[in-house]
Amino acid sequence: MVIEVTDIAKKELDEVLKSKDTEKRLKIYVAGHG
């Protein structure tokens, strides 16, 4: 379970890092996982 959640989080983080609007995406990511 933990591995699956971590894997999903990594994929979402990759999308954030690849996004041109990094600041906005990062805020959304932190809000969803903080």
C-alpha positions as CSV (number, residue, x, y, z in Angstrom):
1,M,0.0,0.0,0.0
2,V,2.7,2.4,1.0
3,I,4.8,1.5,-2.1
4,E,1.8,2.2,-4.4
5,V,1.1,5.6,-2.8
6,T,4.7,6.5,-3.0
7,D,4.9,5.5,-6.7
8,I,1.9,7.6,-7.5
9,A,3.4,10.5,-5.6
10,K,6.6,10.2,-7.6
11,K,4.7,10.3,-10.8
12,E,2.8,13.4,-9.8
13,L,6.1,15.0,-8.6
14,D,7.6,14.2,-12.0
15,E,4.7,16.0,-13.7
16,V,5.2,19.0,-11.4
17,L,8.9,19.2,-12.2
18,K,8.2,18.9,-16.0
19,S,5.4,21.5,-15.8
20,K,6.2,25.0,-17.1
21,D,4.0,26.5,-14.4
22,T,6.1,24.8,-11.7
23,E,5.3,27.2,-8.8
24,K,1.5,26.8,-9.3
25,R,1.7,23.0,-9.7
26,L,4.0,22.7,-6.7
27,K,1.6,24.5,-4.5
28,I,-1.2,22.2,-5.6
29,Y,1.0,19.2,-5.0
30,V,2.0,20.3,-1.5
31,A,-1.6,21.1,-0.7
32,G,-2.7,17.7,-1.8
33,H,0.1,15.8,0.0
34,G,1.2,18.1,2.8
